[in-house]
Amino acid sequence: MAFEDFRATAGPCPSVDPPWPEVQAELDSLKKVFECVDQTVLFIEDQLSTRVLYLIEGQVKLSMNSSSGRRLILGIANPGETLGLAACLCGNRFDTTAETLSRYKLASVDRGTYLDFLVRYPMAYKNIARELCLDRTRAHEQLRTLGLTANAPARLARLLLE
């Protein structure tokens, strides 16, 4: 099943669209919305996470570097997706770089504020778990495409078909 198919069957983006109106209202009140032009780096690998981001409009390229300096594009985030959630929750550094591909609109919640929100609304953890599972599914599909396809032309064909 393609990531987009899985995401469509999973329903709305869980950490952006919690099913409870009061929870959504509280989360919305914590968000700082901003817009910028394309080619903006939102965060880089090894940068300490200080916030969670919600992509409202535009696209964001997610990539990582190898130890030899080669860059691997992991995927493209689309509106409705959450960026930096795992790093924010764990207090870790980002393991990817996020760069906008077009004009975009984002909502941002500072890490401390987000963690306080989760203390007040622990039922939101169920939705966060679903979002993290979707990220894991995406990573597995990427590994399948890159690691299990026999040769470069076949990998390119598979990527283009997805």
URZIDA-V916227 format. One line per field, one symbol per residue. ss: DSSP state (h for helix, s for strand, l for the rest). psi: psi as a letter, one per 40 degrees, with the letter a starting at -180 (. if undefined). A space follows every 10 residues. Layout:
BEGIN
ss = ???
psi = ???
END
This chain:
BEGIN
ss = llhhhhhhhh llllllllll hhhhhhhhhh lsssssllll sssllllsll ssssssslls ssssslllll ssssssslll lsslhhhhhh llslllssss lllsssssss hhhhhhhhhh lllhhhhhhh hhhhhhhhhh hhhhhhhlll lhhhhhhhhh hl
psi = hiddddddee aihdedgieh ddddddddee ihhiiiiifh hdiiiehhhe iiihhdiaih hhiiiideei hhhdahiihe ihheddddde fiiieihhhi eiiihiihhi dddddddddd geeedddddd dddddddddd dddddddehd iddddddddd d.
END
